[in-house]
Amino acid sequence: MSATSVRVRPARRSDAPAIVAMLGRLAAFERATRPPRLNVETLCRDAFGATRRFRVFIAERGNTGVVGFATLFDTYSSWEGARCAHIGDLWVEPRARRDGAGRALMGAIVRHVARTGALRVDLYVLRTNDARAFYERLGFRHESRWLVYRLEKDRFPLALSDYCGAVP
């Protein structure tokens, strides 16, 4: 199968159950400590609702249907003074790997991002993910100068009490 046999399109509300199911398979693949909290209702609200928080692209192959998805978030670099984008998730079903689905998804994302005038596309990849080589072949480079730090909601009170006063 070649990349030309894979079609990528913007996701529709009717794709929500397939997207949520694939996200669950992505979590299992990444050996996540818990399943994703995203459900069909939340996905429909945040990806297709009045206030869109992110975009989803779907990869389809012939008569086999949906074989992958990617989520894309708009971001901004104040340093560069320009729009950017962040790929939140990218999943291709094992049966469709090496058939061009991942490349087709990335191509659709890059075309979309280029049309918006964005400066760059960022993504996070687990160190253990073999897809790192795929991203590097597409031109992504590991940004070793930066480390990802995260403040989870359960730690908000600690951060607020130490530096910002009382918790609202």
C-alpha atoms as one frame of an Amber mdcrd trajectory, in Angstrom:
protein
   0.000   0.000   0.000   1.342   3.470  -0.794   0.717   6.882   0.702  -1.516
   7.653  -2.283  -3.956   4.962  -1.164  -4.338   6.709   2.191  -6.685   9.668
   2.369  -6.455  12.223   5.185  -9.345  14.490   6.057 -10.528  16.625   8.940
 -12.349  14.529  11.510 -16.118  14.736  11.874 -18.298  14.267  14.947 -19.202
  10.817  13.659 -15.498   9.843  13.968 -15.472  10.540  17.719 -15.951   6.904
  18.884 -13.122   5.703  16.596 -10.822   8.517  17.773 -11.450   7.748  21.445
 -10.859   4.029  20.819  -7.577   4.716  18.981  -6.473   7.051  21.778  -6.993
   4.160  24.183  -4.787   1.947  22.007  -2.163   4.700  21.912  -2.207   4.848
  25.723  -1.744   1.071  25.928   1.102   1.239  23.398   2.797   3.942  25.491
   2.228   1.889  28.655   0.380   4.792  30.243  -0.288   4.468  33.950  -3.972
   5.224  33.405  -6.350   5.308  30.429  -7.164   8.613  28.734  -9.959  10.615
  30.344 -11.157  11.925  26.990 -14.553  10.521  26.064 -16.841  10.992  23.066
 -18.786  13.825  24.711 -15.664  15.775  25.666 -14.086  15.203  22.264 -17.197
  16.480  20.484 -17.330  19.557  22.702 -13.642  20.441  22.394 -12.867  19.430
  18.798 -16.185  20.166  17.092 -17.990  22.572  19.426 -18.485  26.330  19.371
 -15.072  26.916  20.978 -12.728  24.571  19.160  -9.736  23.714  21.330  -7.956
  21.483  18.805  -8.237  19.850  15.394  -8.249  16.173  14.544  -7.132  14.665
  11.266  -8.241  11.175  10.220  -6.372   8.778   7.944  -8.476   6.331   5.929
  -7.266   3.539   3.687  -9.470   2.144   0.957 -12.320   0.022   2.213 -10.607
  -0.696   5.534 -11.800   2.605   6.978 -10.064   4.685   9.630  -6.450   3.638
  10.173  -5.063   6.578  12.145  -5.533  10.019  13.622  -3.584  13.052  14.758
  -4.524  15.931  17.038  -3.220  19.430  16.365  -3.210  22.424  18.700  -2.550
  26.060  17.827   0.236  27.566  19.921   2.193  30.793  19.856   5.834  31.731
  20.328   6.146  35.074  22.089   9.894  34.840  21.495   9.403  34.655  17.735
   6.165  36.632  17.641   4.558  33.967  15.487   1.954  31.224  15.355   3.112
  27.682  15.951   1.427  24.290  16.158   1.741  21.289  18.442   0.913  17.704
  17.526  -0.678  16.254  20.641  -1.245  12.687  19.488  -0.446  10.682  16.400
  -1.572   7.073  16.074  -1.533   4.675  13.158  -3.102   1.260  13.618  -0.468
  -1.502  13.548  -2.065  -3.061  10.451  -1.515   0.198   8.531   2.038   0.984
   9.588   4.601   1.185   6.814   1.740   1.741   4.358   2.095   5.535   4.260
  -0.641   6.444   6.753   1.729   8.204   9.153   3.423  10.077   6.332   0.021
  11.071   4.900  -1.138  12.378   8.304   2.060  14.366   8.743   1.778  15.741
   5.213  -1.770  16.940   5.862  -0.702  18.554   9.129   2.275  20.334   7.555
   0.115  21.588   4.666  -2.487  22.861   7.143   0.146  24.524   9.343   1.865
  26.125   6.343  -1.482  27.582   5.178  -1.943  29.203   8.601   1.456  30.894
   8.386   2.790  29.064  11.443   6.501  29.132  12.151   6.971  25.562  13.357
   5.406  22.290  14.466   6.381  20.770  17.823   5.625  17.350  19.265   6.572
  15.297  22.301   7.827  11.743  21.840   8.525   9.206  24.557  12.181   8.166
  24.633  11.084   4.558  24.188   8.957   5.221  21.088  10.420   3.748  17.907
   8.542   6.414  15.936  11.352   8.832  16.794  13.232   7.608  13.713  10.122
   8.243  11.587   9.903  11.839  12.804  13.604  12.387  12.190  13.279  11.099
   8.608  10.579  13.736   8.094  12.923  16.484   9.268  11.983  16.828  12.943
  14.973  17.282  15.226  15.263  16.404  18.894  15.473  19.639  20.856  17.883
  18.584  23.585  18.263  22.034  25.152  14.696  22.020  26.472  13.129  19.837
  29.144   9.405  19.404  29.586   8.151  20.428  33.012   4.551  19.952  33.999
   2.395  21.183  36.859  -0.572  18.863  37.401  -3.873  20.144  38.778  -3.430
  18.371  42.118  -0.252  20.430  42.660  -1.896  23.816  41.897  -2.551  24.589
  45.595   1.121  24.079  46.438   2.276  26.396  43.644  -0.314  29.034  44.500
   0.259  29.014  48.245   4.039  29.288  47.940   4.213  31.988  45.302   0.871
  33.549  44.535  -1.117  33.770  47.745  -4.203  31.843  48.695  -5.889  29.316
  46.442  -8.953  30.892  44.789
